[in-house]
C-alpha cells in the first residue's frame, strides 16, 4: 500500500470535507440511528456554511488523510474557546477522527491520531481530551490502547435522540 499522507485542510477543501464528513459519519452511525435523525444531522452538521465557519476558526484545524490523492479520513482539533466543552487553554480536543470504512484497520486512524498528538506537543498542551459514543467499543478500545482514561460523560444530541458520550483524556508528558 502506498504511504498515507496527512495534510491540513484549507477553505479550498470545504467540498471534500463535506463529502468525507458525511460519508464517514453515515458509515459509522447510520445502523444505530433513525433515518430522520441522520438526515437532519448530516444536513446541518456538514452544511457548507457550518464547515466554512469551522475552517475559518483560528482555534480549530482539520487534517486530511490521503492515499494516492484521495481523501480517506479526517481529523478535527479544537483549542481554546472552540472546544466543545472544558474550554481549557492547556488542552487540545480531538473532536473527530473518522476514516472511510474500506480503510478501517489500515492504520489511517492511528496516523491521524499521531498528527493530533504532534499538534498537541507543538502547541504545548498539557493534555488531550475527546468524547466518544458509549456504544462505539472499537473507538473506545483504540483510545484506551493509546493511553486515554475516562473522566466524565456528556450528552450528544442526534436529532431528537440523546446519546451518552464517554469523555476521555490523555495527560501529555512535561517536556
SEZA-634501 format. One record per residue: residue in one letter; x, y, z of N, C-alpha, C in turn. Coordinates in steps of 0.001 Angstrom, whole numbers, plus 500000, padded with zeros to 6 digits. Example, Ala and Ser with C-alpha at 12.3 -4.5 7.8 and 13.67 -1.06 7.14 Angstrom:
2
A513190494310507800512300495500507800513200496700507800S512850497750507080513670498940507140512900500030507870
% end
This chain:
175
X500844498810500000500000500000500000500879501240500000X500490502222499238501230503479499211501182504153500571X502055505122500758502126505865502011500892506761502188X500347506757503389499242507656503711499856509004504057X499348510065503464499873511387503826498814512160504593X499278513026505496498389513845506302498674515300505948X497618516045505639497829517473505372496698518286505962X497017519528506306495991520398506855495031520815505740X493751520812506063492729521215505101492552522732505176X492245523335504034492003524777503992490592525026503476X490231526291503404488906526664502921488625526114501515X489670525979500708489503525412499356489032523970499386X489178523316500527488831521895500652487430521675501212X486631522739501324485349522624502023484426521562501426X484403521424500101483518520429499481484009519011499787X485330518814499702485902517497500041485635517161501508X485731518178502372485480517972503796484030517563504020X483116518223503304481704517877503426481482516428502982X482105516034501876481929514667501356482449513616502333X483709513784502791484279512769503690483573512806505048X483159513990505459482453514125506740481129513386506730X480341513649505702479032512980505609479187511476505417X480092511093504544480287509670504246480677508892505502X481685509378506217482198508608507362481237508645508541X480532509760508738479552509822509828478428508838509550X477965508817508309476900507906507912477343506451508095X478547506128507603479056504745507720479160504311509180X479549505253510033479787504915511436478491504771512231X477505505636511961476352505701512861474986505382512265X474878505179510943473549505033510345472789503810510857X473499502719511149472807501495511592472162501678512963X472717502585513775472244502728515156471286503892515347X470934504595514278470107505787514426468998505840513383X467933506600513701466818506708512755467255507487511522X466584507182510420466892507841509151466675509352509244X465595509770509938465282511201510052466391511929510809X466814511347511949467857511978512758469177512064511995X469497511005511264470736511003510477470681512085509399X469581512130508681469423513090507582469590514521508089X468910514818509185468953516162509769470395516505510186X471059515567510869472419515839511346473393516017510172X473261515161509162474167515260508012473968516583507272X472717517039507181472448518316506503472978519492507299X472688519516508609473072520668509426474538520620509849X474956519470510347476316519343510875477392519460509810X477030519134508572478016519172507493477579520117506369X476847521175506737476468522161505711477713522947505317X477737523457504092478879524253503616479081525469504533X477989526093504973478086527269505851478787526915507158X478353525830507763478934525436509047480407525042508887X480711524265507845482098523848507627482992525039507291X482456526007506559483227527219506246483568527960507531X482583528090508415482815528765509703483874528007510509X483796526668510518484764525862511273486158525957510658X486228525963509326487530526045508651488203527413508842X487406528449509080487989529782509256488189530132510734X487830529231511625488014529438513067489499529267513399X490084530296513995491518530265514355491849529156515359X490865528742516159491116527735517195490698526326516793X490434526141515507490054524807515025490929524477513818X491212523191513636492008522775512473491508521418511996X491492521258510680491126519982510066492350519435509344X492508518121509383493595517456508648492984516314507862X493448516155506631493005515049505778494050513947505786X493580512694505782494453511556505486494195511259504018X495262511213503239495108510969501806495945509775501368X495405509065500409496097507942499797495956508138498292X497079508243497622497084508485496169496179509666495799X496238510735496589495486511953496302494009511917496675X493546510792497214492131510657497589492004510800499110X491044511620499548490809511791500980490111510545501519X490742509884502504490186508642503050489834508757504534X490098509922505116489757510133506512490106511551506905X489648511953508087489984513301508540489970513417510050X490579514492510503490744514783511916490301516219512141X489605516477513248489291517861513627489788518099515039X490566519154515199491114519546516502490569520906516905X490339521078518203489890522369518736490748522762519927X491043524057520007491759524554521184491010525756521737X491435526237522895490853527437523491489340527397523547X488721528519523144487262528661523247486499527854522206X487186527243521252486487526444520230486223525017520694X486750524641521870486491523294522366485000523159522664X484460521965522439483032521760522641482670521807524123X483627521521524977483444521607526421484786521963527029X484886521929528342486134522224529074486687523621528781X486950523943527524487488525254527120488731525646527916X489572524664528160490795524869528925491926525213527961X492609526330528207493699526751527319494880525779527332X494937524928528353496021523937528451495701522666527661X494490522608527098494020521361526488493872521479524979X493907520319524331493580520210522910492490519144522814X491407519459522110490325518495521936490422517846520564X490337516516520555490151515789519294488633515679519155X488054516511518289486594516456518146486189515302517230X486996515064516193486641513990515261487868513311514682X487822511994514632488732511215513789487810510232513077X487690510390511779486837509487511007487622508972509805X487427507695509527488119507047508414487083506281507591X487187506360506262486317505573505374486348504115505792X485183503504505782485056502122506235486036501176505527X486225501380504219487102500460503477488559500532503940X488903501581504708490282501713505186490415501456506684X489342500938507310489439500577508730490497499490508895X491239499562509987492250498541510263493522498711509448X493654499837508742494847500051507920495715501192508456X495591501461509747496443502451510427496179503905510023X495049504167509362494722505540508966494337506352510213X493494505754511047493103506411512298494317506696513170X495227505738513204496447505916514012497294507066513459X497384507179512140498162508271511527497534509625511860X496208509705511824495521510952512174495698511247513662X495588510203514476495789510364515916497212510858516215X498197510279515558499591510694515766499769512166515403X499073512609514368499125514023513970498554514888515097X497451514447515696496835515198516798497812515355517963X498511514270518296499472514321519411500632515252519058X501063515204517820502141516091517355501719517560517506X500491517878517101499977519242517229499891519623518712X499421518705519533499313518972520978500679519316521566X501691518562521150503047518816521656503569520158521146X503322520458519864503772521736519287503116522927519978X501850522768520358501131523874520995501293523859522514X502120522940523009502416522828524443501171522550525301X500227521802524750499041521414525527499491520461526637X498841520531527793499229519591528843498420518295528785X497273518342528114496526517100527889495648517217526654X495244516047526152494348515927525004493088515245525525X491923515695525065490686515053525506489735514885524316X488725514057524512487749513788523463486510513157524077X485447513145523279484226512445523670483999511333522662X483631510156523151483398509028522241482093508338522659X481260508010521686479954507410521970480134506113522747X479357505965523809479495504787524677479220503473523946X478507503557522814478232502333522052479157502173520850X480351502749520954481354502597519897482596501934520522X482494500623520834483572499932521540484900499957520784X484812499969519455486020499992518629486851501243518897X486154502399518920486839503671519175487340503733520621X486514503276521558486911503318522973488185502505523180X488244501303522598489444500492522802490655501103522093X490442501770520959491531502462520260492149503525521181X491286504332521810491807505399522674492447504849523943X491850503794524494492454503174525689493839502629525352X493949502007524198495234501461523744496279502580523647X495810503775523312496710504926523194496878505700524507X496402505111525610496671505699526920495608506625527487X494466506752526811493405507625527309492670506973528473X492212507788529431491399507290530546490077508058530572X489026507372531022487705508004531129487712508959532310X487061510133532132486988511053533272485598511655533471X484705511490532505483378512076532642482492511531531523X481222511975531527480299511625530442479580512908530040X479111512981528814478240514090528434477234513603527406X476231514429527183475137514070526273475383514701524903X475228513877523879475335514327522491473947514174521894X473426515232521299472085515136520698472188514857519206X471544513791518788471447513469517365469965513548517028X469568514663516423468145514855516147467381514913517453X466351514062517598465550514089518828466045513063519856X467189512480519591467690511447520490468909511916521269X468925511591522572470088511928523400470953510692523549X472243510870523316473180509756523425474283510140524399X474851509144525060475896509430526033477271509219525423X478097510243525543479499510148525137480347509992526382X481321509130526284482309508987527357483406509989527054X483750510794528043484828511749527862486120511112528363X487161511216527542488438510573527868489556511586527718X490613511399528518491738512322528366493067511604528483X494065512245527913495430511741527935496330512872528420X496967512676529569497950513647530072499182513517529218X499722514638528793500955514590528000502153514791528911X503259514110528622504431514269529488504969515699529405X505394516216530532506010517555530569507377517483529943X507653518409529037508976518380528378509861519440528968
% end
